[in-house]
Amino acid sequence: MRHSEFDRAVSDEFGAGGAALVSDLVLSAVGNKTAREALDAGVPPREVWYALCAETDVPVARRHGAGRLDPRR
C-alpha cells in the first residue's frame, strides 16, 4: 500500500471524518501514535491502515485491497 492508497482508503471508509481519525486517534498497534505520527515515523502505510481498521472495528472484508484504483481497461 502506498501513501496515496492509504489516503484514498481512509477517505473511502471514513469520509470527511477520516482526516480527524488520522490526526487524533491514538493506535496502540503502532506504538501509541496517531496514524499521521506513525506514517511520519516510517511505519508502512499498510500496517497503519490495519491498525486504524482494528481500532475502529472496520470489518475484515473491507480492509484488504482498500485504496486501490480500478485497473484501466
Backbone atoms as SQL, in Angstrom:
CREATE TABLE atoms (id INTEGER PRIMARY KEY, chain TEXT, resi INTEGER, resn TEXT, atom TEXT, x REAL, y REAL, z REAL);
INSERT INTO atoms VALUES
  (1, 'A', 1, 'MET', 'N', 0.846, -1.178, 0.000),
  (2, 'A', 1, 'MET', 'CA', 0.000, 0.000, 0.000),
  (3, 'A', 1, 'MET', 'C', 0.890, 1.238, 0.000),
  (4, 'A', 2, 'ARG', 'N', 0.573, 2.146, -0.887),
  (5, 'A', 2, 'ARG', 'CA', 1.287, 3.430, -0.952),
  (6, 'A', 2, 'ARG', 'C', 0.570, 4.449, -0.065),
  (7, 'A', 3, 'HIS', 'N', 1.250, 5.551, 0.183),
  (8, 'A', 3, 'HIS', 'CA', 0.629, 6.617, 0.984),
  (9, 'A', 3, 'HIS', 'C', -0.647, 7.128, 0.315),
  (10, 'A', 4, 'SER', 'N', -0.634, 7.248, -1.006),
  (11, 'A', 4, 'SER', 'CA', -1.826, 7.718, -1.711),
  (12, 'A', 4, 'SER', 'C', -2.976, 6.720, -1.570),
  (13, 'A', 5, 'GLU', 'N', -2.664, 5.426, -1.563),
  (14, 'A', 5, 'GLU', 'CA', -3.695, 4.409, -1.373),
  (15, 'A', 5, 'GLU', 'C', -4.246, 4.463, 0.057),
  (16, 'A', 6, 'PHE', 'N', -3.357, 4.715, 1.017),
  (17, 'A', 6, 'PHE', 'CA', -3.793, 4.881, 2.404),
  (18, 'A', 6, 'PHE', 'C', -4.778, 6.044, 2.505),
  (19, 'A', 7, 'ASP', 'N', -4.410, 7.175, 1.934),
  (20, 'A', 7, 'ASP', 'CA', -5.283, 8.358, 1.987),
  (21, 'A', 7, 'ASP', 'C', -6.631, 8.079, 1.330),
  (22, 'A', 8, 'ARG', 'N', -6.613, 7.396, 0.187),
  (23, 'A', 8, 'ARG', 'CA', -7.847, 7.069, -0.519),
  (24, 'A', 8, 'ARG', 'C', -8.691, 6.093, 0.300),
  (25, 'A', 9, 'ALA', 'N', -8.056, 5.096, 0.926),
  (26, 'A', 9, 'ALA', 'CA', -8.779, 4.121, 1.739),
  (27, 'A', 9, 'ALA', 'C', -9.445, 4.803, 2.935),
  (28, 'A', 10, 'VAL', 'N', -8.725, 5.715, 3.582),
  (29, 'A', 10, 'VAL', 'CA', -9.287, 6.448, 4.722),
  (30, 'A', 10, 'VAL', 'C', -10.488, 7.269, 4.270),
  (31, 'A', 11, 'SER', 'N', -10.356, 7.952, 3.163),
  (32, 'A', 11, 'SER', 'CA', -11.447, 8.769, 2.642),
  (33, 'A', 11, 'SER', 'C', -12.651, 7.916, 2.267),
  (34, 'A', 12, 'ASP', 'N', -12.399, 6.790, 1.599),
  (35, 'A', 12, 'ASP', 'CA', -13.494, 5.908, 1.185),
  (36, 'A', 12, 'ASP', 'C', -14.220, 5.309, 2.388),
  (37, 'A', 13, 'GLU', 'N', -13.469, 4.924, 3.394),
  (38, 'A', 13, 'GLU', 'CA', -14.065, 4.244, 4.552),
  (39, 'A', 13, 'GLU', 'C', -14.702, 5.206, 5.542),
  (40, 'A', 14, 'PHE', 'N', -14.053, 6.328, 5.804),
  (41, 'A', 14, 'PHE', 'CA', -14.497, 7.214, 6.886),
  (42, 'A', 14, 'PHE', 'C', -15.058, 8.544, 6.421),
  (43, 'A', 15, 'GLY', 'N', -14.959, 8.841, 5.138),
  (44, 'A', 15, 'GLY', 'CA', -15.493, 10.091, 4.614),
  (45, 'A', 15, 'GLY', 'C', -14.791, 11.303, 5.198),
  (46, 'A', 16, 'ALA', 'N', -15.555, 12.349, 5.446),
  (47, 'A', 16, 'ALA', 'CA', -14.988, 13.614, 5.930),
  (48, 'A', 16, 'ALA', 'C', -14.340, 13.481, 7.301),
  (49, 'A', 17, 'GLY', 'N', -14.769, 12.511, 8.090),
  (50, 'A', 17, 'GLY', 'CA', -14.195, 12.324, 9.426),
  (51, 'A', 17, 'GLY', 'C', -12.854, 11.617, 9.413),
  (52, 'A', 18, 'GLY', 'N', -12.435, 11.134, 8.265),
  (53, 'A', 18, 'GLY', 'CA', -11.184, 10.397, 8.168),
  (54, 'A', 18, 'GLY', 'C', -9.967, 11.201, 8.563),
  (55, 'A', 19, 'ALA', 'N', -9.922, 12.447, 8.166),
  (56, 'A', 19, 'ALA', 'CA', -8.763, 13.288, 8.496),
  (57, 'A', 19, 'ALA', 'C', -8.606, 13.450, 10.004),
  (58, 'A', 20, 'ALA', 'N', -9.727, 13.588, 10.704),
  (59, 'A', 20, 'ALA', 'CA', -9.669, 13.717, 12.158),
  (60, 'A', 20, 'ALA', 'C', -9.179, 12.421, 12.802),
  (61, 'A', 21, 'LEU', 'N', -9.630, 11.281, 12.299),
  (62, 'A', 21, 'LEU', 'CA', -9.167, 9.998, 12.837),
  (63, 'A', 21, 'LEU', 'C', -7.663, 9.840, 12.658),
  (64, 'A', 22, 'VAL', 'N', -7.179, 10.179, 11.478),
  (65, 'A', 22, 'VAL', 'CA', -5.747, 10.031, 11.176),
  (66, 'A', 22, 'VAL', 'C', -4.906, 10.919, 12.078),
  (67, 'A', 23, 'SER', 'N', -5.392, 12.089, 12.394),
  (68, 'A', 23, 'SER', 'CA', -4.581, 13.014, 13.192),
  (69, 'A', 23, 'SER', 'C', -4.830, 12.930, 14.695),
  (70, 'A', 24, 'ASP', 'N', -5.968, 12.355, 15.124),
  (71, 'A', 24, 'ASP', 'CA', -6.324, 12.395, 16.547),
  (72, 'A', 24, 'ASP', 'C', -6.366, 11.046, 17.256),
  (73, 'A', 25, 'LEU', 'N', -6.739, 9.985, 16.564),
  (74, 'A', 25, 'LEU', 'CA', -6.928, 8.688, 17.212),
  (75, 'A', 25, 'LEU', 'C', -5.588, 8.001, 17.454),
  (76, 'A', 26, 'VAL', 'N', -5.297, 7.691, 18.698),
  (77, 'A', 26, 'VAL', 'CA', -4.049, 7.013, 19.058),
  (78, 'A', 26, 'VAL', 'C', -4.232, 5.516, 18.844),
  (79, 'A', 27, 'LEU', 'N', -3.291, 4.905, 18.129),
  (80, 'A', 27, 'LEU', 'CA', -3.356, 3.491, 17.772),
  (81, 'A', 27, 'LEU', 'C', -2.310, 2.703, 18.557),
  (82, 'A', 28, 'SER', 'N', -2.750, 1.828, 19.416),
  (83, 'A', 28, 'SER', 'CA', -1.810, 1.055, 20.237),
  (84, 'A', 28, 'SER', 'C', -0.945, 0.128, 19.384),
  (85, 'A', 29, 'ALA', 'N', -1.474, -0.360, 18.270),
  (86, 'A', 29, 'ALA', 'CA', -0.746, -1.323, 17.436),
  (87, 'A', 29, 'ALA', 'C', 0.474, -0.725, 16.737),
  (88, 'A', 30, 'VAL', 'N', 0.574, 0.583, 16.694),
  (89, 'A', 30, 'VAL', 'CA', 1.733, 1.229, 16.055),
  (90, 'A', 30, 'VAL', 'C', 2.507, 2.080, 17.059),
  (91, 'A', 31, 'GLY', 'N', 2.531, 1.613, 18.299),
  (92, 'A', 31, 'GLY', 'CA', 3.348, 2.284, 19.299),
  (93, 'A', 31, 'GLY', 'C', 2.705, 3.474, 19.968),
  (94, 'A', 32, 'ASN', 'N', 1.379, 3.433, 20.124),
  (95, 'A', 32, 'ASN', 'CA', 0.646, 4.529, 20.775),
  (96, 'A', 32, 'ASN', 'C', 0.890, 5.863, 20.082),
  (97, 'A', 33, 'LYS', 'N', 0.826, 5.815, 18.761),
  (98, 'A', 33, 'LYS', 'CA', 0.934, 7.022, 17.935),
  (99, 'A', 33, 'LYS', 'C', -0.361, 7.181, 17.153),
  (100, 'A', 34, 'THR', 'N', -0.599, 8.392, 16.686),
  (101, 'A', 34, 'THR', 'CA', -1.701, 8.574, 15.742),
  (102, 'A', 34, 'THR', 'C', -1.249, 8.002, 14.405),
  (103, 'A', 35, 'ALA', 'N', -2.187, 7.818, 13.504),
  (104, 'A', 35, 'ALA', 'CA', -1.830, 7.312, 12.176),
  (105, 'A', 35, 'ALA', 'C', -0.838, 8.259, 11.499),
  (106, 'A', 36, 'ARG', 'N', -1.064, 9.559, 11.616),
  (107, 'A', 36, 'ARG', 'CA', -0.170, 10.538, 10.985),
  (108, 'A', 36, 'ARG', 'C', 1.227, 10.445, 11.580),
  (109, 'A', 37, 'GLU', 'N', 1.331, 10.362, 12.907),
  (110, 'A', 37, 'GLU', 'CA', 2.631, 10.242, 13.564),
  (111, 'A', 37, 'GLU', 'C', 3.344, 8.959, 13.146),
  (112, 'A', 38, 'ALA', 'N', 2.587, 7.874, 13.050),
  (113, 'A', 38, 'ALA', 'CA', 3.177, 6.599, 12.653),
  (114, 'A', 38, 'ALA', 'C', 3.706, 6.664, 11.220),
  (115, 'A', 39, 'LEU', 'N', 2.924, 7.239, 10.327),
  (116, 'A', 39, 'LEU', 'CA', 3.382, 7.375, 8.931),
  (117, 'A', 39, 'LEU', 'C', 4.628, 8.254, 8.865),
  (118, 'A', 40, 'ASP', 'N', 4.608, 9.353, 9.593),
  (119, 'A', 40, 'ASP', 'CA', 5.763, 10.264, 9.609),
  (120, 'A', 40, 'ASP', 'C', 7.004, 9.599, 10.194),
  (121, 'A', 41, 'ALA', 'N', 6.795, 8.625, 11.086),
  (122, 'A', 41, 'ALA', 'CA', 7.914, 7.906, 11.704),
  (123, 'A', 41, 'ALA', 'C', 8.407, 6.746, 10.845),
  (124, 'A', 42, 'GLY', 'N', 7.752, 6.529, 9.697),
  (125, 'A', 42, 'GLY', 'CA', 8.213, 5.494, 8.781),
  (126, 'A', 42, 'GLY', 'C', 7.501, 4.158, 8.877),
  (127, 'A', 43, 'VAL', 'N', 6.435, 4.087, 9.657),
  (128, 'A', 43, 'VAL', 'CA', 5.659, 2.847, 9.719),
  (129, 'A', 43, 'VAL', 'C', 4.968, 2.674, 8.359),
  (130, 'A', 44, 'PRO', 'N', 5.042, 1.481, 7.772),
  (131, 'A', 44, 'PRO', 'CA', 4.428, 1.269, 6.457),
  (132, 'A', 44, 'PRO', 'C', 2.929, 1.577, 6.467),
  (133, 'A', 45, 'PRO', 'N', 2.441, 2.238, 5.415),
  (134, 'A', 45, 'PRO', 'CA', 1.025, 2.602, 5.354),
  (135, 'A', 45, 'PRO', 'C', 0.079, 1.426, 5.561),
  (136, 'A', 46, 'ARG', 'N', 0.418, 0.250, 5.040),
  (137, 'A', 46, 'ARG', 'CA', -0.461, -0.911, 5.199),
  (138, 'A', 46, 'ARG', 'C', -0.611, -1.278, 6.686),
  (139, 'A', 47, 'GLU', 'N', 0.483, -1.223, 7.420),
  (140, 'A', 47, 'GLU', 'CA', 0.447, -1.531, 8.849),
  (141, 'A', 47, 'GLU', 'C', -0.413, -0.509, 9.594),
  (142, 'A', 48, 'VAL', 'N', -0.274, 0.747, 9.221),
  (143, 'A', 48, 'VAL', 'CA', -1.078, 1.804, 9.850),
  (144, 'A', 48, 'VAL', 'C', -2.554, 1.621, 9.485),
  (145, 'A', 49, 'TRP', 'N', -2.826, 1.276, 8.240),
  (146, 'A', 49, 'TRP', 'CA', -4.200, 1.051, 7.797),
  (147, 'A', 49, 'TRP', 'C', -4.847, -0.076, 8.601),
  (148, 'A', 50, 'TYR', 'N', -4.151, -1.191, 8.759),
  (149, 'A', 50, 'TYR', 'CA', -4.700, -2.314, 9.520),
  (150, 'A', 50, 'TYR', 'C', -4.920, -1.931, 10.979),
  (151, 'A', 51, 'ALA', 'N', -4.013, -1.163, 11.552),
  (152, 'A', 51, 'ALA', 'CA', -4.166, -0.715, 12.939),
  (153, 'A', 51, 'ALA', 'C', -5.386, 0.198, 13.072),
  (154, 'A', 52, 'LEU', 'N', -5.560, 1.102, 12.129),
  (155, 'A', 52, 'LEU', 'CA', -6.707, 2.008, 12.133),
  (156, 'A', 52, 'LEU', 'C', -8.011, 1.221, 11.992),
  (157, 'A', 53, 'CYS', 'N', -8.012, 0.242, 11.107),
  (158, 'A', 53, 'CYS', 'CA', -9.202, -0.595, 10.905),
  (159, 'A', 53, 'CYS', 'C', -9.544, -1.376, 12.167),
  (160, 'A', 54, 'ALA', 'N', -8.531, -1.948, 12.802),
  (161, 'A', 54, 'ALA', 'CA', -8.761, -2.729, 14.014),
  (162, 'A', 54, 'ALA', 'C', -9.315, -1.842, 15.125),
  (163, 'A', 55, 'GLU', 'N', -8.760, -0.669, 15.262),
  (164, 'A', 55, 'GLU', 'CA', -9.169, 0.248, 16.332),
  (165, 'A', 55, 'GLU', 'C', -10.595, 0.760, 16.133),
  (166, 'A', 56, 'THR', 'N', -11.031, 0.867, 14.886),
  (167, 'A', 56, 'THR', 'CA', -12.353, 1.414, 14.588),
  (168, 'A', 56, 'THR', 'C', -13.356, 0.346, 14.169),
  (169, 'A', 57, 'ASP', 'N', -12.977, -0.921, 14.307),
  (170, 'A', 57, 'ASP', 'CA', -13.872, -2.053, 14.013),
  (171, 'A', 57, 'ASP', 'C', -14.362, -2.100, 12.565),
  (172, 'A', 58, 'VAL', 'N', -13.490, -1.763, 11.630),
  (173, 'A', 58, 'VAL', 'CA', -13.824, -1.922, 10.212),
  (174, 'A', 58, 'VAL', 'C', -13.851, -3.424, 9.928),
  (175, 'A', 59, 'PRO', 'N', -14.909, -3.930, 9.302),
  (176, 'A', 59, 'PRO', 'CA', -14.973, -5.362, 9.008),
  (177, 'A', 59, 'PRO', 'C', -13.782, -5.819, 8.150),
  (178, 'A', 60, 'VAL', 'N', -13.329, -7.023, 8.411),
  (179, 'A', 60, 'VAL', 'CA', -12.161, -7.573, 7.708),
  (180, 'A', 60, 'VAL', 'C', -12.371, -7.532, 6.195),
  (181, 'A', 61, 'ALA', 'N', -13.582, -7.767, 5.752),
  (182, 'A', 61, 'ALA', 'CA', -13.867, -7.792, 4.313),
  (183, 'A', 61, 'ALA', 'C', -13.577, -6.454, 3.635),
  (184, 'A', 62, 'ARG', 'N', -13.587, -5.354, 4.390),
  (185, 'A', 62, 'ARG', 'CA', -13.336, -4.037, 3.792),
  (186, 'A', 62, 'ARG', 'C', -11.911, -3.552, 4.007),
  (187, 'A', 63, 'ARG', 'N', -11.062, -4.355, 4.639),
  (188, 'A', 63, 'ARG', 'CA', -9.690, -3.928, 4.925),
  (189, 'A', 63, 'ARG', 'C', -8.733, -4.215, 3.781),
  (190, 'A', 64, 'HIS', 'N', -8.892, -5.334, 3.132),
  (191, 'A', 64, 'HIS', 'CA', -7.925, -5.781, 2.129),
  (192, 'A', 64, 'HIS', 'C', -8.243, -5.192, 0.757),
  (193, 'A', 65, 'GLY', 'N', -7.234, -4.643, 0.112),
  (194, 'A', 65, 'GLY', 'CA', -7.410, -4.046, -1.200),
  (195, 'A', 65, 'GLY', 'C', -7.972, -2.638, -1.169),
  (196, 'A', 66, 'ALA', 'N', -8.174, -2.100, 0.009),
  (197, 'A', 66, 'ALA', 'CA', -8.727, -0.752, 0.132),
  (198, 'A', 66, 'ALA', 'C', -7.736, 0.275, -0.421),
  (199, 'A', 67, 'GLY', 'N', -8.270, 1.293, -1.065),
  (200, 'A', 67, 'GLY', 'CA', -7.451, 2.375, -1.570),
  (201, 'A', 67, 'GLY', 'C', -6.940, 2.190, -2.984),
  (202, 'A', 68, 'ARG', 'N', -7.100, 1.003, -3.516),
  (203, 'A', 68, 'ARG', 'CA', -6.607, 0.762, -4.876),
  (204, 'A', 68, 'ARG', 'C', -7.606, 1.285, -5.895),
  (205, 'A', 69, 'LEU', 'N', -7.074, 1.780, -6.970),
  (206, 'A', 69, 'LEU', 'CA', -7.915, 2.222, -8.072),
  (207, 'A', 69, 'LEU', 'C', -8.279, 1.016, -8.924),
  (208, 'A', 70, 'ASP', 'N', -9.410, 1.094, -9.597),
  (209, 'A', 70, 'ASP', 'CA', -9.756, 0.033, -10.533),
  (210, 'A', 70, 'ASP', 'C', -8.779, 0.072, -11.697),
  (211, 'A', 71, 'PRO', 'N', -8.367, -1.106, -12.195),
  (212, 'A', 71, 'PRO', 'CA', -7.414, -1.122, -13.305),
  (213, 'A', 71, 'PRO', 'C', -7.994, -0.468, -14.549),
  (214, 'A', 72, 'ARG', 'N', -7.119, 0.135, -15.313),
  (215, 'A', 72, 'ARG', 'CA', -7.548, 0.730, -16.590),
  (216, 'A', 72, 'ARG', 'C', -7.893, -0.379, -17.566),
  (217, 'A', 73, 'ARG', 'N', -8.801, -0.084, -18.439),
  (218, 'A', 73, 'ARG', 'CA', -9.194, -1.103, -19.457),
  (219, 'A', 73, 'ARG', 'C', -8.681, -0.694, -20.801);
